[in-house]
């Protein structure tokens, strides 16, 4: 499924029942198709008002033994295996409803989920898939482990595992790029724990649903599971499969080389959040090289008669953008704004510049789905009237973004001459 360039959802509803690995609670899970650009959304039907939460860096919490989703005042625990399976099956948009706090463990591997999703089928949705690339190296490290990422043309994973237990010992593996390769080599690998960890985990309310049917248990001198391991290096393979699930939190495919050293869910999610916050993770420009009005609808909230841009023809997400406005005599405001000698209202030209800036800023992963508001204007100059028949080229450059506040320089050009320019200040909420 590596060649899927458009978004996809599941072809029909899939029902899965089972016991959660850590909570030990039986859960009924329904995976349903969802609209384009919905993302992966979970719903807890057992909670009051059946709250929902979209998987993103804003809703996911890092944890040592699993990746958890905040939902209302509660959580859904251990979502990394189902997220990895969705990546493997190239499923971008799903509604996953559950009547409990944790997905079924199945056999303890992402592969079990992937096989069910793959058998159910994929429906193409006709919109470009979301793809991010790492533009600068970054590392997250603590006393337990380290994970580093560097730019790469595709997804590449390396992992170094080191345990004192001789049955695990030192393991290293590297897998690159092709989705089928990641699925075949990593997804069958099961979660694992040391036998001497089980009692302590259960005292902390974890591994309550764990068994030899859904986890590899490693004793001092043998693997307790009948049949042993699926691979000699099943442990490092599972760590890498978990990493794929955690990276899926970004909401799209990632082009980057990730190398974990004794790292886990906590490190993976921390790294991803820091990449997004530092803007070292950028969205790849969709093909074709322009952003159509239909795509603009999906980024900013403006609609007729206040959507004032027709197309984005150039963009570096979070840095600069160029938009086009074709001025027609049929614009609704010309009925009341100098109808005998129609002139495009200057304040609306400033608003159009702000909308181009909005597309540029709201395409950043940390600002997607938010709304921009003016906080100020500075040095606005109107140099020449804009009239019906003009094509306006709107150029904006982001001068500063800090948290939810920002400032851009914008200018509007007609026939090579600047007609409006100035500084626009905004907040994103």
C-alpha positions in Angstrom: 0.0 0.0 0.0 2.9 2.4 -0.3 1.6 4.0 -3.5 -1.5 5.4 -1.9 -1.3 9.1 -2.6 -4.9 10.0 -1.6 -6.5 9.7 1.7 -8.4 6.6 2.6 -11.0 5.2 5.0 -12.2 1.7 5.8 -14.6 0.2 3.3 -17.1 -0.9 5.9 -17.6 -1.2 9.6 -15.3 -3.5 11.5 -16.3 -4.9 14.9 -13.6 -6.2 17.4 -14.1 -7.5 20.9 -11.5 -8.3 23.4 -9.7 -7.6 26.7 -7.5 -4.6 27.2 -3.8 -5.4 28.0 -3.4 -3.0 31.0 -7.0 -2.5 32.3 -8.1 -6.1 31.9 -11.5 -4.9 30.9 -13.5 -6.4 28.0 -14.3 -3.8 25.3 -16.6 -3.7 22.3 -14.8 -1.7 19.5 -16.4 -0.5 16.3 -14.2 1.0 13.5 -16.3 3.0 11.0 -15.6 5.0 7.9 -15.1 8.8 8.3 -15.1 11.8 6.0 -12.0 13.1 4.3 -9.7 15.1 6.6 -11.4 13.8 9.7 -8.3 12.1 11.0 -8.5 9.2 13.5 -11.2 10.0 16.0 -12.0 7.9 19.1 -15.3 7.9 21.0 -16.1 6.5 24.5 -19.7 5.4 24.4 -19.5 4.3 28.1 -19.0 7.9 29.3 -21.6 10.6 29.8 -22.5 12.3 26.5 -20.2 9.8 24.6 -17.3 12.2 24.2 -15.0 12.1 21.2 -11.3 13.1 20.7 -9.2 13.3 17.6 -5.7 11.8 17.8 -3.2 14.6 17.7 -0.1 15.9 19.6 -2.6 18.0 21.6 -4.7 15.1 22.9 -2.1 12.4 23.4 -0.1 11.9 26.6 3.2 10.3 26.8 3.5 7.3 29.2 6.2 4.7 29.9 4.0 1.6 29.2 1.7 2.9 26.5 0.4 5.9 24.5 -2.8 7.3 25.9 -5.5 9.6 24.5 -7.2 12.3 26.6 -10.9 12.2 26.1 -13.2 14.5 28.2 -12.1 13.9 31.8 -10.9 10.4 31.1 -8.6 8.5 28.7 -8.3 5.8 26.2 -5.2 3.8 27.0 -2.7 2.0 24.8 -3.7 3.2 21.3 -0.3 2.7 19.7 -1.1 -0.7 18.1 -4.3 0.3 16.4 -2.6 3.5 15.2 0.3 1.5 13.8 -2.2 -0.7 12.0 -3.9 2.3 10.5 -0.6 3.5 9.2 0.1 0.1 7.7 -3.3 0.0 6.0 -3.0 3.6 4.8 -6.2 4.6 6.6 -6.3 8.3 7.3 -9.9 8.9 8.5 -11.8 6.7 10.9 -14.3 6.9 13.8 -13.4 4.3 16.5 -16.1 3.9 19.1 -15.5 1.9 22.3 -17.5 1.0 25.4 -14.4 0.8 27.5 -11.1 2.5 28.3 -8.6 0.4 26.2 -8.6 -1.3 22.8 -8.5 -5.1 22.8 -5.0 -6.5 23.1 -5.6 -9.3 20.5 -2.3 -11.1 20.2 -0.2 -8.2 21.5 1.0 -7.1 18.1 -0.1 -4.4 15.6 -0.2 -7.1 13.0 -3.5 -8.5 14.4 -5.2 -5.2 13.9 -3.6 -4.7 10.5 -4.8 -8.0 9.2 -8.4 -7.3 10.2 -8.3 -3.8 8.7 -6.7 -5.0 5.5 -9.3 -7.8 5.1 -12.1 -5.2 5.5 -10.8 -3.1 2.7 -9.8 0.5 1.9 -11.9 3.2 0.2 -10.1 6.0 -1.7 -11.3 9.5 -0.8 -9.7 11.6 -3.6 -7.8 14.1 -1.5 -4.0 14.3 -1.1 -2.7 12.4 1.9 -1.0 14.6 4.6 2.7 14.2 4.6 5.3 15.8 6.9 9.0 16.0 6.5 11.7 16.6 9.2 13.7 19.7 8.1 16.2 19.7 10.9 17.8 17.1 13.3 16.4 16.9 16.8 17.0 14.7 19.9 15.1 13.9 23.0 17.0 12.2 25.8 16.7 11.3 29.5 18.3 8.9 31.8 16.3 5.9 30.4 16.8 6.4 26.7 17.3 8.6 23.6 15.6 9.1 20.3 17.0 11.2 17.5 15.6 12.2 14.1 17.3 13.7 11.1 16.0 14.6 7.6 15.3 11.8 5.1 13.4 11.4 1.8 11.3 8.7 3.3 10.5 7.1 6.7 13.5 5.2 8.0 13.7 3.6 11.4 16.7 2.4 13.4 16.6 1.0 16.9 19.1 -0.1 19.5 17.8 -2.3 22.3 19.9 -3.3 25.3 18.7 -5.4 28.3 20.7 -7.1 31.0 18.5 -10.2 30.6 20.5 -12.5 28.3 17.4 -13.7 26.3 17.0 -10.1 25.1 20.5 -8.7 25.4 21.7 -6.3 22.6 19.6 -6.0 19.4 19.8 -3.6 16.5 17.6 -3.3 13.5 17.1 -0.8 10.7 14.1 -0.7 8.3 13.6 1.8 5.5 10.7 3.4 3.8 8.4 0.9 2.0 5.1 0.5 3.9 4.8 -3.2 3.1 8.3 -3.8 4.4 7.5 -2.1 7.7 4.3 -4.2 8.0 5.9 -7.5 7.2 9.0 -7.1 9.2 7.7 -5.3 12.3 4.0 -5.7 12.8 3.9 -9.4 13.8 6.2 -8.6 16.8 4.4 -8.8 20.1 4.6 -6.6 23.2 6.9 -8.1 25.9 7.8 -7.9 29.6 10.1 -9.6 32.0 8.6 -12.2 34.3 9.9 -10.4 37.3 8.2 -7.2 36.3 4.6 -8.6 36.2 3.8 -8.4 39.9 5.0 -4.9 40.2 3.1 -3.8 37.1 -0.1 -5.3 38.4 0.3 -3.5 41.7 0.4 -0.3 39.7 -2.8 -1.2 37.9 -1.0 -2.3 34.7 -0.9 -5.6 32.8 -4.1 -6.6 34.4 -5.3 -8.2 31.1 -1.9 -9.5 30.2 -1.3 -13.2 29.5 0.8 -15.5 27.3 -1.9 -15.1 24.7 -1.2 -11.4 24.2 2.4 -10.8 25.4 5.8 -12.4 25.3 6.9 -13.1 28.9 10.7 -13.4 29.4 11.9 -15.5 32.3 15.5 -15.6 33.6 16.4 -18.5 31.4 13.6 -19.1 28.9 10.7 -17.6 27.0 7.5 -18.7 28.8 5.2 -18.6 25.7 4.6 -21.9 24.0 6.3 -21.8 20.6 8.8 -19.2 21.8 9.5 -16.1 19.7 8.2 -15.3 16.2 11.7 -13.8 15.4 15.0 -14.0 17.1 14.9 -10.2 17.4 11.2 -9.9 18.1 11.9 -7.5 21.0 13.5 -4.8 18.9 11.0 -5.3 16.1 8.1 -4.6 18.5 9.8 -1.4 19.8 10.0 -0.2 16.2 6.4 -1.1 15.5 5.4 0.9 18.6 7.4 3.9 17.2 5.3 3.8 14.0 2.1 4.0 16.1 3.4 6.9 18.1 4.6 8.8 15.0 1.1 8.4 13.6 -0.1 10.9 16.2 1.2 13.6 13.8 -1.9 12.9 11.6 0.0 12.0 8.4 3.1 10.2 7.1 6.5 11.5 8.2 9.6 11.7 6.1 12.5 11.4 8.5 15.1 9.0 9.9 14.3 8.1 13.5 16.9 6.3 15.7 15.8 5.1 19.2 18.3 3.9 21.8 16.5 2.2 24.7 13.6 4.6 24.0 9.9 4.0 24.5 6.5 5.6 24.2 7.5 8.5 26.5 10.5 9.4 24.4 8.6 9.0 21.1 5.8 11.3 22.0 8.1 13.9 23.6 10.2 14.0 20.5 7.2 14.4 18.2 5.7 17.2 20.4 9.1 19.0 20.4 9.4 18.7 16.6 6.0 20.3 16.1 6.6 23.0 18.7 10.0 24.0 17.2 8.6 23.8 13.7 11.2 21.3 12.6 8.3 19.2 11.2 6.8 20.8 8.2 4.0 19.8 5.9 5.1 18.7 2.4 3.6 20.9 -0.4 0.7 19.0 -2.0 0.6 18.3 -5.7 -0.1 20.2 -7.8 2.0 23.1 -6.7 -1.0 25.3 -6.0 -3.6 25.1 -3.3 -7.1 25.2 -4.8 -10.1 27.0 -3.3 -11.5 23.6 -2.2 -8.3 23.0 -0.2 -8.4 26.5 1.2 -11.9 25.6 2.6 -10.2 22.9 4.6 -7.6 25.1 6.1 -9.3 28.5 7.0 -12.9 29.0 8.2 -13.9 31.8 5.8 -16.8 31.2 3.3 -18.8 33.3 0.8 -19.1 36.2 0.7 -16.0 36.7 2.9 -13.6 34.2 1.3 -11.4 36.7 -0.7 -8.7 34.5 -2.2 -9.1 32.1 -5.2 -5.8 30.2 -5.0 -2.5 29.8 -3.2 0.2 29.5 -5.9 3.3 29.4 -3.7 3.8 28.4 0.0 6.5 27.5 2.5 4.4 26.4 5.5 4.9 28.8 8.4 7.2 31.1 6.4 5.7 32.7 3.2 2.8 32.3 0.8 1.5 33.9 -2.4 -2.2 34.0 -3.1 -4.3 35.1 -6.1 -7.5 37.1 -6.2 -9.4 37.7 -9.5 -11.6 40.8 -9.0 -14.9 40.5 -10.8 -17.7 43.1 -11.2 -20.0 40.5 -9.7 -18.4 40.9 -6.3 -21.3 41.4 -3.9 -19.8 44.6 -2.2 -19.7 46.5 -5.5 -23.5 47.0 -5.2 -22.9 49.5 -2.4 -19.3 50.5 -2.7 -19.0 53.2 -5.4 -21.5 51.4 -7.7 -21.0 54.1 -10.4 -17.2 53.7 -10.3 -16.5 50.3 -8.5 -13.3 50.2 -6.4 -12.3 47.2 -4.3 -12.6 48.2 -0.6 -9.2 48.7 0.9 -10.1 47.1 4.2 -11.2 44.0 2.3 -7.8 43.9 0.6 -6.2 43.9 4.0 -8.5 41.0 5.0 -7.5 39.1 1.8 -3.8 39.4 2.7 -4.7 38.1 6.2 -6.5 35.1 4.7 -3.3 34.2 2.7 -1.4 34.5 5.9 -4.0 32.3 7.6 -3.5 29.5 5.1 0.2 29.7 5.6 0.0 29.7 9.4 -2.9 27.3 9.9 -1.0 24.7 7.8 1.5 24.3 10.6 0.8 21.1 12.5 0.4 22.9 15.9 -2.2 25.4 14.5 -4.4 23.1 12.3 -8.1 23.5 13.0 -7.7 26.8 14.8 -9.0 30.3 13.9 -6.8 33.4 13.4 -7.9 36.8 14.7 -6.5 40.3 14.0 -4.8 41.9 17.0 -3.4 44.9 15.2 -2.3 46.6 11.9 0.8 48.7 11.4 2.1 50.9 8.6 -0.8 50.0 6.2 -0.5 52.0 3.0 -3.0 52.1 0.1 -1.1 53.1 -3.1 -3.4 52.5 -6.0 -7.2 51.5 -6.4 -8.1 48.0 -7.3 -10.9 47.7 -9.9 -12.9 44.9 -11.6 -10.7 43.0 -14.0 -7.6 43.2 -11.9 -5.8 40.1 -10.8 -4.2 40.7 -7.4 -1.1 38.8 -6.4 -0.9 38.8 -2.6 2.5 38.1 -1.0 3.0 37.5 2.7 6.2 36.8 4.7 5.9 35.6 8.3 8.1 37.8 10.4 7.5 36.2 13.8 5.4 33.5 15.4 5.6 32.9 19.2 3.0 30.7 20.8 -0.4 31.8 19.6 0.8 35.3 18.6 2.3 36.3 15.2 3.2 39.1 12.8 3.4 39.1 9.0 4.3 41.5 6.3 1.9 41.5 3.4 1.7 43.3 0.1 -0.8 43.2 -2.8 0.5 43.6 -6.3 -1.4 44.4 -9.6 0.5 44.3 -12.9 3.8 44.4 -11.1 2.9 47.5 -8.9 2.3 47.4 -5.2 -1.3 48.6 -4.4 -1.5 47.7 -0.7 1.2 46.8 1.9 1.7 46.7 5.7 2.2 44.7 8.9 -0.6 42.4 10.1 -0.6 41.1 13.7 -2.7 38.2 14.8 -3.5 35.6 17.4 -4.4 32.0 16.7 -7.0 30.4 18.9 
